[in-house]
């Protein structure tokens, strides 16, 4: 063996071996239990980053571990290749999205292979290929047949920079999730998926996902946002139409003195049309469309609105209520209309004071001073007894909620109902790089589905983006012009919008089950065998977007009779971020780690020599330049040491703080194992690994090592199998390595020590093999094994070897823990006391003082009183 482990020499050779021998090829085998392990697939940005490395390393360890435990493992990889991310990057790099995407796929695939991940590359999918999105278009048509998708004109979230619509879930703190620019409201014709049809089912099943982190299911519950209340109808004065309002406080109905409509509400335009207020209303709506429009952001604005020129009637008391459009009313909540009760809602109170609107108290406190609307300085939302509410006066407000709703229902003016915060998923995007929507617009027939025989509607990859980055599809006659399949009109037009990129990622995991199936979206038998995914791994930032949409898509497929399950992912692990401190130069702003000279906690800029400010430890970010290039690590240390540090530095669900010294430490450990293996191979020639019981061993060193080895096997197995705590598993192996170094292994060692040492080194390599697979394969081969370590079974431990012949004794001085030591279990109390008093650490705390008493408790504790 070489003196040191040489990753450059070893790793590529084993990667070629795995690929040539199809080691990780998966196929359905009903004689084996399946295990479907999946990490969230990346969009091809150009090169992998440390977040990818950590995510995929975690998954790879689990996949390899399960394979060694006899499972038939499916571990695929692919590319989330459509959508704004790839298109925006292509614009910035002055190239075509297709060229950019396919080049990046090639680059990133090479990087992932260099990491030694155990992917079945024969199942690779790229969502931008027609053979993939053809089936997405097919599913769209099936949903259209079942009225699960519809088209309407509506106000949508519009990003001017990206020139496209965003779903509610893609607006983060009122900014575009991709570019970070302000989102505004714009009225467009859009296609929507009826995700709200499944709102209750999605909510209920949040409690049936025991393998998911509670924080993720809670985020989904909050986003779905179920509220129980009443729907109340307010007749518009002079019309037959009604304004429908959702409220959780029907007990305050008699106190509703004005109505507020969201600026996006369709009635705002129609009610103000032809009235003196029309221009003012239009100007207000335009102004609000340029503001942030989320429940959190509206709290930052002063409450304001405009009278639309119309009135409605309070169904409880006949009060004539002016109708306003107000900036605090949101279409995303309830019906987009708010019955305003200023005496009992602070927002309504502020608005009423500003516009001199009536305030009527309808709930009086049970004790204390009665409320007077003339002297109130703020709203009172507290419970109490009804007042100014007709026959309900004096009734407890909680009782009145049901009583008033029952009366409204009897009169045909309201009903008990449930409202959800979740809104239907708008999937239309006015961008080029996406899946074309498979419908045709005909002046005679309206919207006509594309015949299935014409699928896929192929995106023309030779089209070029417009100068402002806009989609070229509306300008391409060869794409846009179509013949109506229903009436034959030759002047029909193809829909030129493309689908939201999250549509592609909502079903890719099911396509992996049969990626080459060309007769259906997937092979049902393959899906029946592999799905659902047993373990899914990805960032918590996808809790609402991707994970919720994926759950919805499985319900659609279930409703269509294509699958017999609803939940796509049995277990979910959300790994923590990779973190590193920032470095900021007064002249060059943020700089990369390699641009700074760091010593003794201080940093200087290599470019200008200025002192550099070492900032907080935060998520690695290109903008802050606190990033580590995986290629640099691979070139310097190789894949296995990079993998080892990612797993050893932190539990997977916690943030990983990058530390160059930690990487060096992992490098030293690997070479320590390498040297230990070389010694064992040399010294134990002709020996066989011991596999008997502990009681058959007589050599004390052999017994200690044998027990430690079995304890380690159990510890590593429990840590990987139960909680994915790879860091503590690695620590356990390190302890076993230390134990082996503590035993002098020479040619003169006893046969027992040699055979136990051989057992130990074999199992150290087996235990490390999912973590550092190239290293393990190389050592396994050098040990003379005929089959690769990837084909071996996982280590098992003997229960009878777990019990040590030693006991751990804790030492206290004056009741405080000061030291501990191991000693033979048969030792007398006198020997335990003598050993405790001789302990160097204990001697320091005794410090020459007179010993008053020494107490030995059950051979576990020694308490020294001085």
C-alpha positions, 0 to 999 in steps of 0.5 A: 500500500502507498504511504498515504491515501491518494484520491486522485489515483483511486476515486476515478477508477472506482467510479468507472468500475461502478458505471461499467458494472451497472452497480447502481442500476435499479429494476423491479424485484418483487422478491426484495423490499424496495427503498426509494431514496430521492433528493430534490433535483437541481436546476442546471445553474452551471455548477454544483454548490456546497448545498448540493454536495451536502444534500446529495451526500446525505442521500447517498449514505442512506442509499448505500446503507439500505442497499447493504441491508438487502433493500432494492434501492432506487436512487435516481437523478435528473434536472429541473431544467425549465422555467425562469431560473434557467431563462434569466441566467441565459439572458445574463450570460447572453446565450440561448436558454437551451444552450445554457441548460444543456451545457450546464446539465453536462457540467453538473452531471460530471461533477456529481459523478465525480462525487461518487454518488450512487445514482442510476443514471439510466433513469436520468430525466430533464424536464425540458425534453419533449419526451418528459413534458409531453406527458405533462401536456397530456395530464393538462388535457385530462384535467381540462376534461374533468374541469380540474383546470380553468381559464379566467381573467383576473388580477395576478402577481406580476413581476415586471423584471421577469415579465411573468406571472407568479403564483401566491406561493412564489411571492416572498415578502412581496418580492419575486422569489427568483429575482427579488424585485417588487411584485405588483398586480396586473389583470390577465387571462390565466390558466388555473389548477383547482388546488382548492378542491383538495384544500381540506384533504391536504390539510387533514393529511398533514396530520398523517405524515409522521415521517415529516418534520412538524415545522413543515406540516405546520407551514403547510397548515398555515398556508392552507389556512382553514377558517370556520365562519359565515358567508353573508349576502349584502344586497347592492342598492338598486340592483339584484346582485349581492356582495358575499362576505366571509366573516368569522364574527357574525355576532358583530353583523349589526355593527357593520356600517360600511363595506370594503372591497379589495381593489382587485375585486371585479365589483370595484370597476363595475360599481364605479363605472359611469359614476362621478367617482369612476376616475378616482377609483381607477386611479386608486386601483392603479396606485394600489396595484404597484404596492405590496399586496400581502397580509403582512405588508398591508400592515405597514401602510396607512389605511386608505380607500375610495368610495365607489359611489354605491351602497349595499344593505345590511341584512340584519338591520337594513342599514344603508352601508357605503361601499369603499375599495380599501387597501387593507382588503385582500382578494386572497382572504375570504371573498375579497369583501370585508363587512367593516365593524369599526367598534370591534376591529382596529383596522376598521376603526382607523378607517372609520375615523379617517373617513368620518364613518359611523361607529356602532357598539354591538358588544358590551363588556360583561363587567366594567364601564360600558362602551360609548362610540363617541368616546372610544379611542380604539376598537374593542375586540373582547367578548361580551353581551350583544347590544344594538342587535335587536332581538339578540340584545343581552345574548352572550356573543359566542352564542349569538354567532350560531343564532345569527347565522341560523337566522340568516340561513333561514332567510336565505341571506347567509350560511355557515361555511369554511374558508381557506387561505389557499387559492387556486394555482395560477400556472400561466407564465408569459415566458418562453422557456417552459412547457407549452400549454396544449390548447387552441383559441378559435374565434368560433369554438373558443378554447379547444384542447389540442388532440392527444395525437398532436402531442407533444406541442414542442417548444421551438428551441431555435427561437430567440428571446426578444430584446427585453427578454420577453417570450418570442412565442407570440411573434412566431407564426409557425408556432402560433398559427393553428387550425381549429381541430373542432371546426377547421378554421385556419385562423385559430391560434395556439396558446403562447403561455407556458406552464409554471416550472413548479408543474414539472417538479410536481411529478418528476419523482413518479416519472423516475419509476419508468423514465423510458415509458413512451406509451403513458405518463408512467408504467402503472406496475413500476409505480405500484412497486416503487412509489411512494418515495420512502425518503425525500431530502431537500431544503425547508424553503420548499415546504409550501411551494414544491412539497404542497404542489407535489401532494396536490398532483398525487391527488389529481392522479388518484382522482383520475384513477392513475394511482392508488395513493395520495401522499408522494413522500413517506419520510422527509428530511430537511437538511440545514444550510451550509454556513460560512463567515463573510469577509468584507474589504473597505475597498473591494466590498465582499471578497471570496475566502481565497482573496483573504489572508487569515491568521490569528483571527485577523484577515487582510485583503490579498488585493489591497492589503487592507484589514478585512472585517470578518462578519457573521456566519451566514448561509453561503451566498454568491452575493456575499461571496462566502462560498467554497467551490466544491471543485477546489475541494475535490482537486485538493482532497478528493470526494471522500474527504469532502463527503466525510466533513459534510457529514461529520461537522453537524447533524443533517437537520442543523446548519453546517458551519464551514471550517477549513481545519475540520476538513484537514482533520477529516483528511488526517483521520482517513490517512490514519485509517489507511495506515492502520489498514496497512499495518493490519494487512501486513501483520495479520497475513494468514489469519482469519477474522474472529467471529466467535463469542466473547467468552471464547477469548482469553487475551484481554486486549482481544476481548476489549477490542472485540467488545468495542467493535460490536458496540461500534457496529451497534452505535453506527447502525442505530445512528444511521437507521434511526436518526441519520446522525452521521456525525455521531456514527463517524465519532463512534468509528473514530473511537474504535480506530483509537482503541485499535491504535492503543493496542500494540499490533506486531508480528509477536501479538497473540493469534487472538489479537491478530484475528480480532484486529482483522475483524475490527479493520474489516468492519471499520471499512464496512461501516465507513463504506457508505460515507467514504465509498472510494476509500472503502473499495480500495482498502477492501480490495487491498485486503484481498477481497474478491467482490467490491465492498458495495456488494457486501452486507452491512455489519451485524453485531453480537448481543453477547459481545456488547457487554464489557468486562470493564466498568466506568467509575465516576469520581467526585470531590466534595460532590462535584464531578472531577474525573472518571476512569475504566477498571476491571469489573471484578476490581475490589472497592479498595482497588477502585478507591486507590485508583481514584485517589491516584488519578492526576485530575483528582489529585489537582482538586485535592491539592494536598488537603486532608481527606476526611472521607472516601465513599465507594458506591456500588462500584460506580461512584467514588466521592472524596470529601476533603 
